[in-house]
Amino acid sequence: MTSGVTVSKRMVGRIPVRNLWLLMLYASDLTRYKDRFNALVEADNDDLPDLVTELLVRAVDYRLRRNLTRGYRDHQAVLPRVRGRIDILATEAHQLLSRGEVACRFQDLTINTPRNRLVRAAMELMARVVSNEGLAQRSRSLASSLARLGVGGKRPTRSDLALDQIGRNDEDDRFMVALALLAFDLALPTEESGPTPLVSPEREETWVRRLFEKAVLGFARVELEPLGWTVRGGVPLYWQVSTQSSGIPAFLPRMVTDIVLDPPCGRRRLVVDTKFASIFTAGRFGGVGFKSPYIYQMYAYLRSQEGNDVQSEGTNGMLLHPTIEDSMCERAEIQGHTITFATVDLRESTAAIRSELRRLLRNGG
């Protein structure tokens, strides 16, 4: 087991683990639970895995006392009587009727659902990770209770979880699953080896880039939606084509923005594009400059939408990069659109990171 003190000082690349935990928290599905989420955000991030495990333990204990949700599982069996649907091909191929049997396909209720398997696997994992031994013991005990009820211990695949749809009346299950998924993420950089270790700088960079994009979107939802902002992620934009040949749609590049923020009171829309690579590149004649493709991309996002609606007029843009060097924030107005070039230093304290993100998104830079 890794101690909390050791974990808090660990780095992934040059980023402190506690700051990765902050990004994971905002990237998680827990952002939909605003009241419960705020307690996690305000907590000491050095103890975040312990706090998430504590919440998971409480959620599982609550569900066990009120019976875990069951689900249907597909079965195939040779039976002496018909159950469900008859598998005619299998029945005829094996001449089962002559033996008084029939091949059947049917469903039955089971507690061994993907969501319950996910929770058991998460609790067993966190029992090895958390620094509080009492909490680890409670986690192991509840995982054993799930096992005795017939819940398997193998973590389900993404496709398994996708098939296990959580209904509108299963909100407690949704919260429990969100905690379990976050627990797996938090454990990722705390274990020296595990089911999904970070093993190379290239893999770490790709992983953190995707994490940063999701975290900024989650942060915007938590911070801005209560203030009346509309926050959207992965918004497709369309070229305003007046005439076209039949083949051109297949060749025009797709435009999908990372984040679109519509503030209240008719203020200007903000399009945010997150990048993980450096915002700078070497200049042709010496020195450094902003990377041209990033600027062209943002320029296309802003100018191509002019005339679509009132908010598209004068839309502002922001290229937002994480950095492990000095922070910067520069802006320029280009043909009526203000474009901001900003960075967030991931080596700063979690409070400083949150404060800087809040300032950038609320003020458009």
C-alpha positions as MATLAB code, in Angstrom:
seq = 'MTSGVTVSKRMVGRIPVRNLWLLMLYASDLTRYKDRFNALVEADNDDLPDLVTELLVRAVDYRLRRNLTRGYRDHQAVLPRVRGRIDILATEAHQLLSRGEVACRFQDLTINTPRNRLVRAAMELMARVVSNEGLAQRSRSLASSLARLGVGGKRPTRSDLALDQIGRNDEDDRFMVALALLAFDLALPTEESGPTPLVSPEREETWVRRLFEKAVLGFARVELEPLGWTVRGGVPLYWQVSTQSSGIPAFLPRMVTDIVLDPPCGRRRLVVDTKFASIFTAGRFGGVGFKSPYIYQMYAYLRSQEGNDVQSEGTNGMLLHPTIEDSMCERAEIQGHTITFATVDLRESTAAIRSELRRLLRNGG';
ca = [
       0.000    0.000    0.000;
       1.254    3.466   -0.860;
       1.180    5.992    1.969;
      -0.658    9.275    1.553;
       2.535   11.265    2.223;
       4.446    9.444   -0.499;
       1.624    9.750   -2.992;
       1.185   13.484   -2.451;
       4.825   14.057   -3.446;
       4.750   11.845   -6.519;
       4.841   13.252  -10.003;
       3.602   12.069  -13.378;
       6.150   13.638  -15.669;
       6.548   17.020  -13.999;
       2.936   17.305  -12.841;
       2.144   16.676   -9.139;
      -0.209   13.745   -8.633;
      -2.546   15.865   -6.484;
      -3.173   18.146   -9.496;
      -3.939   15.167  -11.722;
      -6.470   14.134   -9.087;
      -8.053   17.593   -9.360;
      -8.363   17.193  -13.143;
      -9.811   13.696  -12.717;
     -12.389   15.026  -10.285;
     -13.638   17.689  -12.699;
     -13.526   15.225  -15.617;
     -15.700   12.700  -13.764;
     -19.468   12.209  -13.924;
     -19.658   13.456  -10.337;
     -19.925   17.009  -11.663;
     -23.659   16.385  -12.212;
     -24.092   16.149   -8.412;
     -23.346   19.774   -7.602;
     -23.996   19.668   -3.836;
     -22.006   16.490   -3.178;
     -19.307   17.544   -5.634;
     -18.546   20.791   -3.796;
     -17.443   18.882   -0.696;
     -14.949   16.928   -2.780;
     -13.587   20.063   -4.440;
     -13.028   21.823   -1.135;
     -11.245   18.807    0.367;
      -7.486   18.479    0.745;
      -6.442   16.845   -2.522;
      -3.671   14.906   -0.800;
      -6.467   12.819    0.764;
      -8.813   12.732   -2.235;
      -8.583    8.938   -2.814;
      -9.465    8.377    0.844;
     -12.413   10.768    0.632;
     -13.754    9.195   -2.570;
     -13.368    5.728   -1.035;
     -15.225    6.899    2.080;
     -18.113    8.114   -0.092;
     -18.049    4.867   -2.087;
     -18.155    2.791    1.099;
     -21.162    4.772    2.328;
     -22.930    4.457   -1.024;
     -22.402    0.683   -1.197;
     -23.464    0.179    2.419;
     -26.635    2.174    1.699;
     -27.401    0.086   -1.400;
     -26.753   -3.196    0.426;
     -29.224   -2.253    3.164;
     -31.854   -1.474    0.518;
     -30.997   -4.347   -1.860;
     -28.706   -3.942   -4.833;
     -30.273   -3.395   -8.219;
     -30.648   -6.570  -10.234;
     -30.492   -6.931  -13.989;
     -31.314   -9.427  -16.709;
     -28.704  -11.822  -18.069;
     -28.961  -13.845  -21.286;
     -28.753  -17.634  -20.970;
     -28.641  -20.594  -23.326;
     -29.419  -24.063  -21.961;
     -30.824  -27.475  -22.860;
     -33.896  -28.037  -20.686;
     -36.625  -30.677  -20.272;
     -39.278  -27.961  -20.780;
     -39.563  -24.764  -22.779;
     -38.282  -21.608  -21.155;
     -38.117  -18.357  -23.081;
     -37.516  -18.909  -26.785;
     -36.738  -22.207  -28.498;
     -33.428  -22.360  -30.368;
     -34.779  -24.391  -33.276;
     -31.418  -24.819  -35.021;
     -29.659  -26.174  -31.925;
     -32.630  -28.367  -31.047;
     -32.764  -29.976  -34.494;
     -28.983  -30.231  -34.932;
     -28.601  -32.243  -31.740;
     -31.928  -34.153  -32.101;
     -32.912  -33.031  -28.611;
     -36.643  -33.659  -29.021;
     -36.009  -37.401  -29.320;
     -34.546  -37.244  -25.797;
     -37.373  -35.108  -24.447;
     -35.234  -31.957  -24.311;
     -35.200  -28.573  -26.034;
     -32.563  -25.860  -26.519;
     -33.770  -22.557  -25.069;
     -32.678  -18.923  -24.941;
     -33.972  -16.997  -21.935;
     -33.197  -14.273  -19.443;
     -33.096  -14.364  -15.674;
     -32.597  -11.787  -12.961;
     -29.132  -11.591  -11.447;
     -27.296   -9.439   -8.954;
     -24.047  -10.039  -10.874;
     -24.548   -6.975  -13.098;
     -21.729   -4.940  -14.698;
     -22.347   -1.977  -12.383;
     -22.140   -4.168   -9.259;
     -18.991   -5.891  -10.549;
     -17.448   -2.471  -11.207;
     -18.162   -1.367   -7.638;
     -16.711   -4.531   -6.107;
     -13.551   -4.265   -8.241;
     -13.167   -0.574   -7.298;
     -13.472   -1.301   -3.589;
     -10.904   -4.091   -3.737;
      -8.533   -1.784   -5.609;
      -8.955    1.176   -3.246;
      -8.408   -1.067   -0.226;
      -4.822   -1.406   -1.495;
      -4.417    2.319   -2.221;
      -5.937    4.358    0.603;
      -3.713    5.483    3.470;
      -6.347    4.959    6.190;
      -6.168    1.319    7.323;
      -9.609    1.441    8.934;
     -11.112    2.654    5.670;
      -9.218   -0.021    3.752;
     -10.676   -2.699    6.055;
     -14.231   -1.380    5.572;
     -13.708   -1.393    1.824;
     -12.461   -4.997    1.859;
     -15.350   -6.058    4.102;
     -18.010   -4.612    1.816;
     -16.290   -6.120   -1.234;
     -16.492   -9.497    0.513;
     -20.195   -8.919    1.200;
     -20.744   -8.333   -2.512;
     -18.832  -11.516   -3.303;
     -21.000  -13.560   -0.934;
     -24.098  -12.241   -2.693;
     -22.744  -13.523   -6.008;
     -21.162  -10.390   -7.490;
     -18.060  -11.239   -9.528;
     -14.747   -9.502   -8.908;
     -13.567   -8.920  -12.486;
     -13.836   -5.325  -13.661;
     -16.395   -5.104  -16.494;
     -15.433   -3.749  -19.884;
     -16.694   -0.436  -21.250;
     -19.049   -2.289  -23.580;
     -20.459   -4.264  -20.628;
     -21.148   -1.022  -18.756;
     -22.688    0.577  -21.837;
     -25.213   -2.268  -22.029;
     -26.099   -1.892  -18.343;
     -28.291    1.179  -18.720;
     -29.080    3.013  -15.475;
     -32.722    4.050  -15.335;
     -34.109    7.353  -14.131;
     -35.196    5.717  -10.865;
     -31.687    4.403  -10.138;
     -30.017    7.727   -9.291;
     -28.277    6.190   -6.261;
     -26.725    3.596   -8.565;
     -25.564    6.340  -10.938;
     -23.781    8.139   -8.098;
     -22.217    4.880   -6.886;
     -20.948    4.024  -10.384;
     -19.525    7.532  -10.843;
     -17.593    7.142   -7.585;
     -16.303    3.714   -8.653;
     -15.094    5.021  -12.021;
     -13.363    7.960  -10.330;
     -11.756    5.570   -7.833;
     -10.114    3.672  -10.693;
      -8.814    6.941  -12.152;
      -7.440    8.144   -8.807;
      -5.654    4.838   -8.261;
      -3.955    5.045  -11.658;
      -0.982    7.261  -10.703;
      -0.707    5.950   -7.121;
       0.202    2.346   -7.928;
       3.642    1.479   -9.210;
       1.999   -1.234  -11.296;
      -1.611   -2.052  -11.992;
      -4.173   -2.819  -14.656;
      -3.573    0.441  -16.544;
      -0.183    1.849  -15.528;
       1.410    4.916  -17.068;
       4.469    3.388  -18.642;
       5.850    5.904  -21.123;
       6.097    9.680  -21.570;
       4.171    9.434  -24.863;
       1.275    7.611  -23.216;
       1.286   10.046  -20.288;
       1.090   13.040  -22.646;
      -1.883   11.620  -24.574;
      -3.643   10.648  -21.370;
      -3.165   14.043  -19.689;
      -4.206   15.912  -22.864;
      -7.569   14.141  -22.939;
      -7.924   14.522  -19.198;
      -7.285   18.282  -19.360;
      -9.947   18.778  -22.051;
     -12.605   16.888  -20.057;
     -11.594   18.613  -16.818;
     -11.952   22.132  -18.252;
     -15.420   21.225  -19.567;
     -16.411   19.801  -16.174;
     -15.002   22.849  -14.398;
     -17.057   25.162  -16.625;
     -20.231   23.212  -15.858;
     -19.673   23.301  -12.114;
     -18.592   26.937  -11.941;
     -20.641   28.652  -14.648;
     -23.953   26.820  -15.066;
     -25.194   27.883  -11.591;
     -24.546   31.488  -12.700;
     -26.800   31.159  -15.745;
     -24.195   30.231  -18.366;
     -24.872   27.619  -21.035;
     -21.973   25.165  -21.304;
     -21.601   22.749  -24.222;
     -18.831   20.343  -25.163;
     -17.945   18.757  -28.492;
     -20.082   21.202  -30.486;
     -20.048   20.604  -34.283;
     -19.756   23.678  -36.491;
     -20.815   23.742  -40.126;
     -19.389   25.595  -43.097;
     -21.784   28.124  -44.579;
     -21.681   26.697  -48.096;
     -23.922   28.491  -50.595;
     -23.244   26.163  -53.549;
     -21.275   22.937  -53.769;
     -20.413   20.039  -56.019;
     -21.648   16.580  -55.095;
     -18.327   15.354  -53.735;
     -17.238   18.350  -51.680;
     -18.922   17.345  -48.359;
     -16.595   14.350  -48.113;
     -13.509   16.560  -48.387;
     -14.331   19.589  -46.269;
     -12.772   19.204  -42.796;
     -15.124   18.699  -39.872;
     -15.128   21.396  -37.231;
     -15.834   20.335  -33.637;
     -15.071   22.745  -30.816;
     -13.967   21.500  -27.406;
     -16.113   23.926  -25.367;
     -18.663   26.642  -26.171;
     -19.712   29.042  -23.390;
     -22.761   31.275  -23.727;
     -22.829   33.793  -20.865;
     -26.019   35.334  -19.495;
     -27.195   38.866  -20.234;
     -26.299   38.758  -23.921;
     -22.534   38.895  -23.461;
     -20.267   37.509  -26.162;
     -20.027   33.777  -26.751;
     -16.651   32.177  -25.944;
     -15.220   29.255  -27.914;
     -12.491   27.420  -25.991;
     -10.043   25.048  -27.644;
      -7.800   23.075  -25.289;
      -4.370   21.814  -26.279;
      -1.705   19.938  -24.341;
       1.268   20.589  -26.615;
       3.287   23.770  -26.203;
       1.587   26.909  -27.462;
       4.902   28.121  -28.938;
       7.078   27.101  -31.864;
      10.426   28.317  -33.169;
      10.096   31.279  -35.535;
      11.489   31.236  -39.083;
      13.728   34.182  -38.353;
      14.663   33.331  -34.781;
      12.818   33.658  -31.516;
       9.506   31.949  -30.774;
       5.909   32.495  -31.847;
       2.459   30.989  -31.516;
       1.836   27.864  -33.574;
       0.168   28.890  -36.819;
      -2.191   25.880  -37.195;
      -3.763   26.628  -33.806;
      -4.464   30.231  -34.797;
      -5.865   29.228  -38.205;
      -8.121   26.654  -36.556;
      -9.565   29.154  -34.083;
      -9.913   31.779  -36.835;
     -11.982   29.303  -38.871;
     -14.160   28.483  -35.847;
     -14.984   32.165  -35.317;
     -15.323   33.583  -38.854;
     -17.148   30.596  -40.379;
     -20.110   31.049  -38.024;
     -20.722   34.753  -38.621;
     -24.339   35.428  -39.521;
     -25.691   32.178  -38.056;
     -27.255   33.885  -35.041;
     -26.851   36.950  -32.838;
     -24.372   35.268  -30.495;
     -22.116   34.225  -33.376;
     -21.425   37.870  -34.181;
     -18.228   38.920  -32.455;
     -17.692   35.531  -30.790;
     -14.462   35.402  -28.809;
     -12.001   32.522  -28.834;
      -9.494   31.104  -26.380;
      -6.600   28.719  -26.942;
      -6.069   27.206  -23.501;
      -2.929   25.181  -22.810;
      -1.653   23.553  -19.629;
       1.964   24.320  -18.859;
       4.657   23.310  -16.418;
       6.544   26.508  -17.016;
       5.657   30.174  -16.653;
       2.010   31.089  -17.191;
       0.965   33.614  -19.805;
      -2.185   35.334  -21.045;
      -2.097   37.399  -24.243;
      -4.893   38.520  -26.537;
      -5.501   40.125  -29.899;
      -8.622   41.401  -31.661;
      -8.744   40.137  -35.234;
     -11.560   41.342  -37.499;
     -13.914   41.888  -34.593;
     -13.071   38.688  -32.695;
     -10.858   38.691  -29.603;
      -8.590   35.637  -29.428;
      -6.893   34.876  -26.112;
      -3.772   32.738  -25.770;
      -3.607   31.464  -22.199;
      -1.866   28.796  -20.147;
      -2.572   27.182  -16.772;
       0.443   26.069  -14.734;
      -0.190   22.512  -13.517;
       2.642   22.762  -10.983;
       0.733   25.361   -8.957;
      -1.458   24.545   -5.959;
      -4.926   23.158   -6.662;
      -6.443   26.392   -5.307;
      -4.325   28.458   -7.725;
      -5.304   26.262  -10.689;
      -8.998   26.614   -9.878;
      -8.679   30.370   -9.407;
      -6.903   30.835  -12.738;
      -9.403   28.679  -14.650;
     -12.272   30.589  -13.053;
     -10.780   33.931  -14.034;
     -10.037   32.885  -17.613;
     -13.420   31.353  -18.359;
     -15.547   34.030  -16.676;
     -13.664   36.919  -18.256;
     -12.786   35.311  -21.572;
      -9.115   35.748  -20.696;
];
